[in-house]
C-alpha cells in the first residue's frame, strides 16, 4: 500500500475520532443549556454550574486539539473552512470564550454585571454553541461557497489559496436545512448526555425530578432527529473522486455506497446506534444511572466517528465547493506532505498517554 495513501486515511480517521469525542464531551454544554429554563432556583443553577465547571476545560481542550490536528494534517481544509467560513467559527469560538469567563466571574466578588448575565452566557454556549458546531459538522456534507487557487500563494497583496465567493463567510451554512438538522441533533445529543450526567450525581436532590422530566423530552427527540439525519445522509447525493486524475463528480446515494463498500464503517454506525439506544432504554427502566451515561456516551462516539469516516473515506469529497465542483476538497488534495504526515504519525504514538491524562483529569476534576 502507498505510504502517503495510508497516512492520509490514518489522519482522517484520527481527526474524525477527535470530532466524535468532542461531540460526546459537549455534555458539559448540554448541562449549561438547562440554565434559565429547567434550573430556576439558585440552588439548581449552582448545581449545574458546579458539575459543568469541573469538566469544561476538557471540552475546550478537545476543540482546540481538533483544530490543531486538522491544521497539521489537512491544512487546505483548515485554511478554507476556518479561514474562509470565519464568521461561523468566530461565533463558535466567542461562545466558548464567554463560557470560560462565566465560570470564573459568575459569583465572583465585585461582579458588576450580575450573576444572571454570566448565566445567560453559559446558556448561550450550551444551546447556540452546540447548535453551531453541528452546523459546522454539516458542511462536511453540504460544502461551502469557496474556490481554490494555489497560484494565489505568490500574490503579495493577498496570498490566500482559498477564497469565499460570497460576503457571508460561513453564515450561509445556516441556509441549508440539512445543516439545521445536524445542529439540532448535536444540541439534543449534548443536552441528553448532560441530563444523564447530572442524574449520576446524588447531590442533585429534588432537581433530579426536573432532569428526568426534561430527559423524557430530550432523549426521544434526539433519537428521532438522529434517525432522520442518518436516513438523509444515506439518500444524499455525494461527490466521488476519480483517483486516476483527481476529478470530482456527483454520485447519487454516495454515502450509502460508502457504507456498503466499507461494511466496517456501517458496523460501527450500527453498533454505536444500538449502544446509544441501549443506554437510553436502561435509563428509562431506571437501571444503573451512572453506567448508562457512559454506555450512551460511548455509543455516541462510535456513531459520530462512523459518520465522519463516511464523509471522507472511499474516495469521497468531504468538503464540496458549491462555487466550483473542481475545487472540492478530498483527503488526497488537501493533506500535508508525506514528510509532515510521517513525522506526525510518530508523534501520534503519544496519544495513549494523552488519553491516560484525560482519564486522570476526569477523575480528579470533581
N, C-alpha and C positions, 0 to 999 in steps of 0.2 A: 504494500500500500504506500502511496506517495506520502512523504512526511508532512508536507505542507497541508495536504488534504486532511490528514488525520488531525493535525493541530488545530485547523480551522473548526472542525467539528468538536474537538475536545473543548475548545474555549467557548464555543457557543453553548455547549452543554453546561459548563461551569457558570457562565453569565446567566443562563436560564435558571440554574439552581439558585443562584443568589436572588433572582427576581421572585422565585417561588417562596423562598424563605422570608423575603421581605413581606410578601402578601400575608403570610402566617403571622409575622411579628406586628402587623398592623392591628392586632387585637388590642394593643395599647390605645391606638386611636379609636378603636371601637368602644372602649370604656369611656373615653372622653366624649363620645357622641351622646352619652347618657346625661351629661350635664345640661341643666336648664330645662329639661323635659322630664325624664324619668327620675333623676335625682333632684329633688326640690328643696329639701331641708338642708341646713348647714352640715349636719352630721352625715347625710348621704353624700353630699358633694365632697366632704373631707375624705370619705371612704374611697370614692372614685379617684380623687387626686392622689391619695396615698399609694394605692396599688399601681396606678398608671405612672406615677412619678418614680417608682422604683425600677421601671423597665424601659422608659422612653429612650435612654441612651443607646440601648441595643438596636432598637428600630432605626434610629437616626444613623448609627454607625453602619448598619447594613445597607441603607440607602446610599451613603457616600461610597461604600465599598463597591456596590453595584455600578455606580457611575465611574469609579476608577477602573474597574475591570473592563467595562465597555470601552473606555478611552484607550486603554493599553492594547486590547485585543482587536477591537473593531473601531479604529479612530475615525474612519469616514462616517460611520453611523453616529459616533459621538458628536462630531462637528456638524453633521446635518441635522440631527434631532435636537441636541442640547444647544447648538449654536444657531440653528435656523428657526426652530419652533420655540424660541426663547421665552415668549410671553407665557406659554403654558408652563414651562419649567420654572420660571421666576415666580409664578403664582404658587406652585407646589413648594418650592424652597422657602418662600416667605411664610407660608402656613406652618412649615416645620420650625422655622426660626422663632416665630412668636410662641410656639409651643414651649420651647426651652426657656424663654423669658418668663412665660406664665408660671411655670412650676417654681421658678426662682423667686418671683415677686408677688405671687398671688396673695399671700398673707404676711408679706414682709412688713416690718415696722416702717412707718412713714410712707406707706403706699398711697400716692396722691390720686390715683385714678379709680381706686376702689377694687375690692375683691371680684365683683361681678364682671368688670372689664376683662380681667385675665381669664375668668371662667368662660366668657364669650370667645376669647381667643382659642382656648382649649377645645371648645365645642366646634369652632370653625375648622380647626386642624383635624378633629375626629370625623367630621362629616364631609366638608369640601376637600380636605386633603386626601382622603381615601378615594373619593369620587374622581378627582382629577388625576390621581395616579392610575386609576382604572382606565380613564380616557387615554392617558399616555400609552398604556399597555395595548389598548385597542388599535393604536396606529400601526402596530406590527401587522395588522391585517388590513387596515384601510389605507395606510400610507400617508403621504403628505405632498404639498404642492412645492416641490423643490426641483432644481436642476443641478447637475454636477458637471463642472468644467475643470479638470485637473490642470489645464494650461493656465488657469487664472492664478495659480500659485506664484507666477512670475510677475503678476501685476502689483507694482509697488503701492499704488493708491488703494487697492482693495484685494489683498492676497487671500481671498476666500474661495475654496474649491466648490463648496455648496452654497447656493443662494435660494432663498424663498421667493416665490413668484407672486406672492400677494402680500399686502401690508398687515395681515393678521398674525403671522409668525407663530402658528401653533394653536391659537384660539379657534381657528377654523375647524379644528378637530371636533369641536363641540357641535358642529352642524351635522355630524353623521350619527344616525340613530344607533348604529352598532356600537360606537364608542360610548354612547349614553348607557346602553345595556351593560357594557363591560364595566363602566364606572359604578353603576348601581349594584352590580354583582359583587365587586370588590368591597364596596361600602357595607353591604349586607353581610359578607363573609367576616369582615373586621368586627362589625357590631355583634354578630352571633358568637364569635370566638371571645370577644371581650366580656359578654354576658356569662359565658361558660366559665371564664377565668374567675370572675367575681364570685360565682357560685361555689367555687372551690374553697372560698375563704369563710370560715365560720364566724368571723368578726362582722360580717355584713348584717347580721341580725334581722330586724324587720325589713330592711332594704331588700333582702333576698326575695321576698314575695313580689316586689315590684319587678325585680330582674326576671323572675320566672314568667311573669305576665308579659313582659316585653319580649322574652325569648319565644313565647308561643306565637308571636307575630313575625319576628325577625328570621327565625330558623326556616319556617315553611316558605317565606318569601325568598330567602337565599337559595333554597333548593330549586324552586320554580324558575328563578332567574338564571341559575347556573344551567339547568336543563335546557332552557330556551337558548342560552348563549352557545352551548355545545352543539345543538341542532343547527343554529345559524352558521356556526363556523364550518360544519360539515357540508352545508349547502352552498357556501360562498364560492364565488369564482376566485381562484388564487392565480398566482403567476409563477410559472415554471422557468427554469434556466436550462438553456441548451449548453452543456458543458464543452461542446466542441468549439463554439465561437462566442460564448457568453451572452447570447441574445436572450431577451426576456419575452415571454409570450403568455397570453391568458389561457387558463385551463379551468374548465368548469369542474366543480367538486374537487379541486386540488387538494384540500386539506383532508377530505375523506379518502382520497387516493393515498395520501401520505400515511394515514392510519392503517390502510390495508397493506401497503407495501412495506411499512415498518411496524409489524404487529407488536413488537415490544413496547412501542410508544402507546399503542392502543391498550395494551395490557396495563401499563402504568396509569392511564386515564381511568380505566375500568376499576382497577384496584383502589385508586385514590377516591373515586366517587363512592364506591361501596364502603370504604373506610369512613368517609365523612358521614354517610347515612347511618352507619352502624353507631358512631359516636352520638349522633343526634337522637336516634331511637333509644339508645341506652339512657340518654339524659331524660327523655320524656317518660321512660319507665322507672326513673329515679333510682338508677343503679350506678354507683361509682362516679360521683360528680367529678372528682379530681382526675381520674383516668380518662373520662370522656373528653375533657379539654384536649388532652394530648393525642387521643385517638383521632378526633376531628381535625386537629391541627396537622398531624402527620398526613392524613388523607388530603388535606388542602394543599400541602407542599407537593405531594405526588401528582395531583390533578393539574395544578398550575404549571408544574415543571413539564408535564406531558404536552400541555397546550403550547407552551413556549418552544419546546423542541419541534413540535409540528410546524410552527411558523417559519423555522429556518432550515430544518433538515430536508433530505430527499430532493435536493436541487430546487429549492423554493426561494423566491424573492421575499425577504422578510420585512422590507421597508420599501413599498412601492411608490414611485413618483407619479402623482396624478397629473403632473405637468408634462412629463416626457417619460414614457414607459422604459425607454432605453437607459435612463439614468437610475432605475430602481436598484436598490442595494441587496446584495446577496452576501453570504458568508465568504464567498470567493473574492469578490471585487472590493470588499470593504475592510478586509482584515489587515493586520500588521504584517511585516515581513517575516520570512521564515526564521531569521535570526532572533527577532524580538519574541515571536511565539515560542521558540525553543527555550530562550532564557526564562521567560515567564512560566513555562511548563516546569522547569526546575524549581522556581520559586513556589509554585503551587503545591510542592511537596510539604510545605509548612501548613497547609490548610487543616490537617488533623489537629495541630497544636492550637490554631485559631478557634476551631470548634470546641476544643477542650477548655480554652479560656472563656468562651461564651457560656459554656455549661457551668463553669465555676462562678462566673459573674452572675449568671441567672440565679444560682443558689444563694449567693451572698447578698445580692441586692433585694432584700425582702423588707 
